Amino acid sequence: MAADKNKSTQDNAGDFSRAAGEARPGLVAEFWDFLKHNKKWWLLPILIAAAGIGILIALGGAGLAPLIYPVF
């Protein structure tokens, strides 16, 4: 019985060590995995719209503002 528990602990330690040695995915890859596994597809349009507005605000403060304002 103790041998089985010890083997299980060693397997868990090996899994942990293997996971620690792997390369970590980036933010976009992690978020994509979150969307796929949790089926939260309704978040995608919200984030795309927020990113678009953020890009327009960033470009509005830059020298490209005169080129962006005619779009509206």
Biopython code that builds the backbone (N, CA, C, O; Angstrom):
import numpy as np
from Bio.PDB.StructureBuilder import StructureBuilder

atoms = [
    (1, "MET", "N", (0.824, -1.191, 0.000)),
    (1, "MET", "CA", (0.000, 0.000, 0.000)),
    (1, "MET", "C", (0.874, 1.262, 0.000)),
    (1, "MET", "O", (0.618, 2.201, -0.754)),
    (2, "ALA", "N", (1.895, 1.274, 0.844)),
    (2, "ALA", "CA", (2.782, 2.439, 0.913)),
    (2, "ALA", "C", (3.586, 2.582, -0.370)),
    (2, "ALA", "O", (3.910, 3.694, -0.786)),
    (3, "ALA", "N", (3.908, 1.456, -0.996)),
    (3, "ALA", "CA", (4.664, 1.502, -2.243)),
    (3, "ALA", "C", (3.840, 2.135, -3.353)),
    (3, "ALA", "O", (4.369, 2.881, -4.176)),
    (4, "ASP", "N", (2.537, 1.837, -3.378)),
    (4, "ASP", "CA", (1.660, 2.426, -4.392)),
    (4, "ASP", "C", (1.548, 3.935, -4.213)),
    (4, "ASP", "O", (1.561, 4.689, -5.186)),
    (5, "LYS", "N", (1.438, 4.369, -2.953)),
    (5, "LYS", "CA", (1.325, 5.804, -2.680)),
    (5, "LYS", "C", (2.620, 6.524, -3.046)),
    (5, "LYS", "O", (2.589, 7.629, -3.586)),
    (6, "ASN", "N", (3.750, 5.898, -2.753)),
    (6, "ASN", "CA", (5.050, 6.475, -3.072)),
    (6, "ASN", "C", (5.233, 6.583, -4.582)),
    (6, "ASN", "O", (5.764, 7.577, -5.076)),
    (7, "LYS", "N", (4.793, 5.559, -5.315)),
    (7, "LYS", "CA", (4.892, 5.582, -6.780)),
    (7, "LYS", "C", (4.019, 6.687, -7.359)),
    (7, "LYS", "O", (4.415, 7.374, -8.300)),
    (8, "SER", "N", (2.817, 6.854, -6.785)),
    (8, "SER", "CA", (1.922, 7.908, -7.245)),
    (8, "SER", "C", (2.538, 9.286, -7.013)),
    (8, "SER", "O", (2.428, 10.170, -7.863)),
    (9, "THR", "N", (3.174, 9.465, -5.884)),
    (9, "THR", "CA", (3.818, 10.737, -5.573)),
    (9, "THR", "C", (4.966, 11.007, -6.545)),
    (9, "THR", "O", (5.154, 12.141, -6.984)),
    (10, "GLN", "N", (5.727, 9.976, -6.879)),
    (10, "GLN", "CA", (6.817, 10.140, -7.835)),
    (10, "GLN", "C", (6.287, 10.480, -9.222)),
    (10, "GLN", "O", (6.879, 11.291, -9.934)),
    (11, "ASP", "N", (5.161, 9.855, -9.611)),
    (11, "ASP", "CA", (4.569, 10.174, -10.908)),
    (11, "ASP", "C", (4.109, 11.625, -10.957)),
    (11, "ASP", "O", (4.298, 12.309, -11.962)),
    (12, "ASN", "N", (3.505, 12.092, -9.868)),
    (12, "ASN", "CA", (3.059, 13.485, -9.819)),
    (12, "ASN", "C", (4.243, 14.437, -9.871)),
    (12, "ASN", "O", (4.173, 15.481, -10.520)),
    (13, "ALA", "N", (5.335, 14.084, -9.188)),
    (13, "ALA", "CA", (6.527, 14.932, -9.215)),
    (13, "ALA", "C", (7.125, 14.963, -10.616)),
    (13, "ALA", "O", (7.606, 16.005, -11.060)),
    (14, "GLY", "N", (7.100, 13.824, -11.318)),
    (14, "GLY", "CA", (7.601, 13.791, -12.693)),
    (14, "GLY", "C", (6.747, 14.630, -13.621)),
    (14, "GLY", "O", (7.270, 15.314, -14.501)),
    (15, "ASP", "N", (5.415, 14.583, -13.427)),
    (15, "ASP", "CA", (4.528, 15.408, -14.240)),
    (15, "ASP", "C", (4.780, 16.886, -13.995)),
    (15, "ASP", "O", (4.791, 17.690, -14.927)),
    (16, "PHE", "N", (4.982, 17.236, -12.726)),
    (16, "PHE", "CA", (5.241, 18.630, -12.381)),
    (16, "PHE", "C", (6.548, 19.108, -12.986)),
    (16, "PHE", "O", (6.617, 20.207, -13.537)),
    (17, "SER", "N", (7.579, 18.292, -12.887)),
    (17, "SER", "CA", (8.883, 18.655, -13.440)),
    (17, "SER", "C", (8.810, 18.795, -14.954)),
    (17, "SER", "O", (9.413, 19.704, -15.525)),
    (18, "ARG", "N", (8.081, 17.908, -15.601)),
    (18, "ARG", "CA", (7.932, 17.966, -17.055)),
    (18, "ARG", "C", (7.179, 19.240, -17.462)),
    (18, "ARG", "O", (7.561, 19.912, -18.421)),
    (19, "ALA", "N", (6.115, 19.564, -16.733)),
    (19, "ALA", "CA", (5.335, 20.759, -17.049)),
    (19, "ALA", "C", (6.153, 22.027, -16.799)),
    (19, "ALA", "O", (6.028, 23.005, -17.536)),
    (20, "ALA", "N", (6.986, 22.009, -15.764)),
    (20, "ALA", "CA", (7.815, 23.177, -15.459)),
    (20, "ALA", "C", (8.881, 23.395, -16.527)),
    (20, "ALA", "O", (9.296, 24.531, -16.760)),
    (21, "GLY", "N", (9.327, 22.330, -17.176)),
    (21, "GLY", "CA", (10.360, 22.454, -18.186)),
    (21, "GLY", "C", (9.852, 22.858, -19.550)),
    (21, "GLY", "O", (10.638, 23.258, -20.410)),
    (22, "GLU", "N", (8.544, 22.762, -19.766)),
    (22, "GLU", "CA", (7.977, 23.114, -21.070)),
    (22, "GLU", "C", (7.946, 24.625, -21.249)),
    (22, "GLU", "O", (7.920, 25.386, -20.282)),
    (23, "ALA", "N", (7.950, 25.034, -22.499)),
    (23, "ALA", "CA", (7.842, 26.465, -22.797)),
    (23, "ALA", "C", (6.416, 26.935, -22.507)),
    (23, "ALA", "O", (5.449, 26.230, -22.796)),
    (24, "ARG", "N", (6.302, 28.123, -21.937)),
    (24, "ARG", "CA", (4.981, 28.657, -21.607)),
    (24, "ARG", "C", (4.365, 29.303, -22.837)),
    (24, "ARG", "O", (5.059, 29.987, -23.589)),
    (25, "PRO", "N", (3.070, 29.097, -23.051)),
    (25, "PRO", "CA", (2.418, 29.744, -24.187)),
    (25, "PRO", "C", (2.257, 31.245, -23.920)),
    (25, "PRO", "O", (2.274, 31.692, -22.773)),
    (26, "GLY", "N", (2.104, 31.992, -24.983)),
    (26, "GLY", "CA", (1.920, 33.423, -24.839)),
    (26, "GLY", "C", (0.518, 33.775, -24.383)),
    (26, "GLY", "O", (-0.323, 32.895, -24.197)),
    (27, "LEU", "N", (0.274, 35.040, -24.207)),
    (27, "LEU", "CA", (-1.014, 35.519, -23.718)),
    (27, "LEU", "C", (-2.131, 35.196, -24.701)),
    (27, "LEU", "O", (-3.210, 34.764, -24.296)),
    (28, "VAL", "N", (-1.881, 35.400, -25.975)),
    (28, "VAL", "CA", (-2.909, 35.146, -26.988)),
    (28, "VAL", "C", (-3.230, 33.654, -27.059)),
    (28, "VAL", "O", (-4.399, 33.277, -27.154)),
    (29, "ALA", "N", (-2.212, 32.809, -27.014)),
    (29, "ALA", "CA", (-2.433, 31.361, -27.062)),
    (29, "ALA", "C", (-3.193, 30.884, -25.831)),
    (29, "ALA", "O", (-4.077, 30.035, -25.942)),
    (30, "GLU", "N", (-2.861, 31.416, -24.671)),
    (30, "GLU", "CA", (-3.577, 31.043, -23.450)),
    (30, "GLU", "C", (-5.029, 31.487, -23.528)),
    (30, "GLU", "O", (-5.926, 30.738, -23.142)),
    (31, "PHE", "N", (-5.268, 32.690, -24.021)),
    (31, "PHE", "CA", (-6.638, 33.181, -24.126)),
    (31, "PHE", "C", (-7.428, 32.368, -25.143)),
    (31, "PHE", "O", (-8.609, 32.094, -24.932)),
    (32, "TRP", "N", (-6.791, 31.979, -26.239)),
    (32, "TRP", "CA", (-7.462, 31.156, -27.246)),
    (32, "TRP", "C", (-7.844, 29.794, -26.659)),
    (32, "TRP", "O", (-8.945, 29.300, -26.902)),
    (33, "ASP", "N", (-6.947, 29.195, -25.894)),
    (33, "ASP", "CA", (-7.254, 27.930, -25.226)),
    (33, "ASP", "C", (-8.407, 28.103, -24.236)),
    (33, "ASP", "O", (-9.273, 27.234, -24.127)),
    (34, "PHE", "N", (-8.414, 29.224, -23.520)),
    (34, "PHE", "CA", (-9.514, 29.507, -22.595)),
    (34, "PHE", "C", (-10.838, 29.577, -23.331)),
    (34, "PHE", "O", (-11.828, 29.001, -22.879)),
    (35, "LEU", "N", (-10.871, 30.281, -24.471)),
    (35, "LEU", "CA", (-12.103, 30.391, -25.245)),
    (35, "LEU", "C", (-12.565, 29.029, -25.744)),
    (35, "LEU", "O", (-13.756, 28.718, -25.694)),
    (36, "LYS", "N", (-11.627, 28.213, -26.226)),
    (36, "LYS", "CA", (-11.989, 26.898, -26.762)),
    (36, "LYS", "C", (-12.511, 25.971, -25.677)),
    (36, "LYS", "O", (-13.538, 25.319, -25.864)),
    (37, "HIS", "N", (-11.832, 25.904, -24.566)),
    (37, "HIS", "CA", (-12.179, 24.924, -23.541)),
    (37, "HIS", "C", (-13.392, 25.333, -22.723)),
    (37, "HIS", "O", (-14.153, 24.470, -22.284)),
    (38, "ASN", "N", (-13.591, 26.626, -22.507)),
    (38, "ASN", "CA", (-14.705, 27.088, -21.686)),
    (38, "ASN", "C", (-15.895, 27.575, -22.503)),
    (38, "ASN", "O", (-16.923, 27.959, -21.944)),
    (39, "LYS", "N", (-15.758, 27.560, -23.821)),
    (39, "LYS", "CA", (-16.833, 27.954, -24.739)),
    (39, "LYS", "C", (-17.377, 29.350, -24.419)),
    (39, "LYS", "O", (-18.588, 29.553, -24.326)),
    (40, "LYS", "N", (-16.470, 30.294, -24.254)),
    (40, "LYS", "CA", (-16.827, 31.687, -23.971)),
    (40, "LYS", "C", (-16.655, 32.544, -25.221)),
    (40, "LYS", "O", (-15.998, 33.584, -25.178)),
    (41, "TRP", "N", (-17.242, 32.109, -26.330)),
    (41, "TRP", "CA", (-17.056, 32.787, -27.613)),
    (41, "TRP", "C", (-17.646, 34.194, -27.615)),
    (41, "TRP", "O", (-17.261, 35.014, -28.449)),
    (42, "TRP", "N", (-18.571, 34.494, -26.702)),
    (42, "TRP", "CA", (-19.176, 35.818, -26.669)),
    (42, "TRP", "C", (-18.161, 36.883, -26.240)),
    (42, "TRP", "O", (-18.402, 38.072, -26.450)),
    (43, "LEU", "N", (-17.032, 36.484, -25.645)),
    (43, "LEU", "CA", (-16.007, 37.452, -25.254)),
    (43, "LEU", "C", (-15.220, 37.987, -26.442)),
    (43, "LEU", "O", (-14.692, 39.098, -26.392)),
    (44, "LEU", "N", (-15.141, 37.203, -27.501)),
    (44, "LEU", "CA", (-14.300, 37.572, -28.642)),
    (44, "LEU", "C", (-14.733, 38.893, -29.299)),
    (44, "LEU", "O", (-13.873, 39.749, -29.504)),
    (45, "PRO", "N", (-16.009, 39.112, -29.642)),
    (45, "PRO", "CA", (-16.379, 40.400, -30.256)),
    (45, "PRO", "C", (-16.152, 41.593, -29.330)),
    (45, "PRO", "O", (-15.812, 42.682, -29.793)),
    (46, "ILE", "N", (-16.338, 41.393, -28.033)),
    (46, "ILE", "CA", (-16.107, 42.480, -27.081)),
    (46, "ILE", "C", (-14.639, 42.877, -27.085)),
    (46, "ILE", "O", (-14.310, 44.062, -27.107)),
    (47, "LEU", "N", (-13.761, 41.885, -27.063)),
    (47, "LEU", "CA", (-12.327, 42.182, -27.047)),
    (47, "LEU", "C", (-11.843, 42.772, -28.366)),
    (47, "LEU", "O", (-10.964, 43.634, -28.372)),
    (48, "ILE", "N", (-12.399, 42.322, -29.470)),
    (48, "ILE", "CA", (-12.024, 42.888, -30.770)),
    (48, "ILE", "C", (-12.449, 44.346, -30.848)),
    (48, "ILE", "O", (-11.687, 45.190, -31.320)),
    (49, "ALA", "N", (-13.666, 44.651, -30.386)),
    (49, "ALA", "CA", (-14.139, 46.040, -30.393)),
    (49, "ALA", "C", (-13.290, 46.907, -29.463)),
    (49, "ALA", "O", (-12.939, 48.033, -29.817)),
    (50, "ALA", "N", (-12.958, 46.390, -28.275)),
    (50, "ALA", "CA", (-12.135, 47.158, -27.338)),
    (50, "ALA", "C", (-10.744, 47.398, -27.911)),
    (50, "ALA", "O", (-10.185, 48.483, -27.748)),
    (51, "ALA", "N", (-10.181, 46.397, -28.579)),
    (51, "ALA", "CA", (-8.863, 46.562, -29.196)),
    (51, "ALA", "C", (-8.923, 47.586, -30.326)),
    (51, "ALA", "O", (-8.012, 48.400, -30.470)),
    (52, "GLY", "N", (-9.977, 47.552, -31.121)),
    (52, "GLY", "CA", (-10.138, 48.528, -32.205)),
    (52, "GLY", "C", (-10.251, 49.947, -31.682)),
    (52, "GLY", "O", (-9.641, 50.864, -32.232)),
    (53, "ILE", "N", (-11.026, 50.137, -30.623)),
    (53, "ILE", "CA", (-11.159, 51.469, -30.028)),
    (53, "ILE", "C", (-9.820, 51.917, -29.440)),
    (53, "ILE", "O", (-9.444, 53.083, -29.560)),
    (54, "GLY", "N", (-9.106, 50.990, -28.807)),
    (54, "GLY", "CA", (-7.797, 51.331, -28.250)),
    (54, "GLY", "C", (-6.810, 51.745, -29.326)),
    (54, "GLY", "O", (-6.033, 52.681, -29.139)),
    (55, "ILE", "N", (-6.842, 51.052, -30.444)),
    (55, "ILE", "CA", (-5.956, 51.407, -31.566)),
    (55, "ILE", "C", (-6.308, 52.783, -32.110)),
    (55, "ILE", "O", (-5.416, 53.580, -32.403)),
    (56, "LEU", "N", (-7.610, 53.071, -32.251)),
    (56, "LEU", "CA", (-8.020, 54.394, -32.735)),
    (56, "LEU", "C", (-7.600, 55.500, -31.764)),
    (56, "LEU", "O", (-7.183, 56.576, -32.194)),
    (57, "ILE", "N", (-7.707, 55.243, -30.472)),
    (57, "ILE", "CA", (-7.281, 56.250, -29.492)),
    (57, "ILE", "C", (-5.772, 56.471, -29.571)),
    (57, "ILE", "O", (-5.302, 57.607, -29.514)),
    (58, "ALA", "N", (-5.018, 55.379, -29.701)),
    (58, "ALA", "CA", (-3.558, 55.504, -29.790)),
    (58, "ALA", "C", (-3.154, 56.252, -31.050)),
    (58, "ALA", "O", (-2.261, 57.098, -31.012)),
    (59, "LEU", "N", (-3.801, 55.949, -32.154)),
    (59, "LEU", "CA", (-3.460, 56.641, -33.396)),
    (59, "LEU", "C", (-3.981, 58.074, -33.412)),
    (59, "LEU", "O", (-3.421, 58.937, -34.088)),
    (60, "GLY", "N", (-5.058, 58.323, -32.663)),
    (60, "GLY", "CA", (-5.603, 59.686, -32.598)),
    (60, "GLY", "C", (-4.657, 60.650, -31.910)),
    (60, "GLY", "O", (-4.656, 61.841, -32.221)),
    (61, "GLY", "N", (-3.858, 60.160, -30.985)),
    (61, "GLY", "CA", (-2.900, 61.004, -30.282)),
    (61, "GLY", "C", (-1.597, 61.143, -31.040)),
    (61, "GLY", "O", (-0.750, 61.961, -30.682)),
    (62, "ALA", "N", (-1.435, 60.362, -32.068)),
    (62, "ALA", "CA", (-0.187, 60.394, -32.838)),
    (62, "ALA", "C", (-0.328, 61.360, -34.015)),
    (62, "ALA", "O", (-1.329, 62.066, -34.135)),
    (63, "GLY", "N", (0.659, 61.383, -34.856)),
    (63, "GLY", "CA", (0.640, 62.254, -36.023)),
    (63, "GLY", "C", (-0.317, 61.782, -37.103)),
    (63, "GLY", "O", (-0.520, 62.479, -38.097)),
    (64, "LEU", "N", (-0.906, 60.614, -36.923)),
    (64, "LEU", "CA", (-1.846, 60.095, -37.919)),
    (64, "LEU", "C", (-3.272, 60.598, -37.716)),
    (64, "LEU", "O", (-4.166, 60.219, -38.473)),
    (65, "ALA", "N", (-3.504, 61.437, -36.719)),
    (65, "ALA", "CA", (-4.855, 61.911, -36.410)),
    (65, "ALA", "C", (-5.536, 62.572, -37.609)),
    (65, "ALA", "O", (-6.712, 62.291, -37.837)),
    (66, "PRO", "N", (-4.881, 63.425, -38.383)),
    (66, "PRO", "CA", (-5.573, 64.022, -39.521)),
    (66, "PRO", "C", (-6.002, 63.015, -40.577)),
    (66, "PRO", "O", (-6.915, 63.288, -41.356)),
    (67, "LEU", "N", (-5.362, 61.864, -40.613)),
    (67, "LEU", "CA", (-5.747, 60.846, -41.592)),
    (67, "LEU", "C", (-6.874, 59.955, -41.084)),
    (67, "LEU", "O", (-7.582, 59.335, -41.878)),
    (68, "ILE", "N", (-7.044, 59.889, -39.752)),
    (68, "ILE", "CA", (-8.075, 59.017, -39.168)),
    (68, "ILE", "C", (-9.413, 59.727, -39.076)),
    (68, "ILE", "O", (-10.450, 59.095, -39.278)),
    (69, "TYR", "N", (-9.426, 61.022, -38.779)),
    (69, "TYR", "CA", (-10.679, 61.732, -38.561)),
    (69, "TYR", "C", (-11.616, 61.703, -39.781)),
    (69, "TYR", "O", (-12.828, 61.644, -39.576)),
    (70, "PRO", "N", (-11.146, 61.741, -41.014)),
    (70, "PRO", "CA", (-12.087, 61.659, -42.140)),
    (70, "PRO", "C", (-12.808, 60.314, -42.242)),
    (70, "PRO", "O", (-13.828, 60.220, -42.924)),
    (71, "VAL", "N", (-12.301, 59.277, -41.582)),
    (71, "VAL", "CA", (-12.977, 57.979, -41.624)),
    (71, "VAL", "C", (-14.350, 58.085, -40.961)),
    (71, "VAL", "O", (-15.285, 57.391, -41.362)),
    (72, "PHE", "N", (-14.479, 58.940, -39.958)),
    (72, "PHE", "CA", (-15.751, 59.100, -39.245)),
    (72, "PHE", "C", (-16.554, 60.201, -39.874)),
    (72, "PHE", "O", (-17.661, 60.494, -39.420)),
]
sb = StructureBuilder()
sb.init_structure("model")
sb.init_model(0)
sb.init_chain("A")
sb.init_seg("    ")
for serial, (resi, resn, name, xyz) in enumerate(atoms, 1):
    if name == "N":
        sb.init_residue(resn, " ", resi, " ")
    sb.init_atom(name, np.array(xyz, "f"), 0.0, 1.0, " ", f" {name:<3s}", serial, name[0])
structure = sb.get_structure()
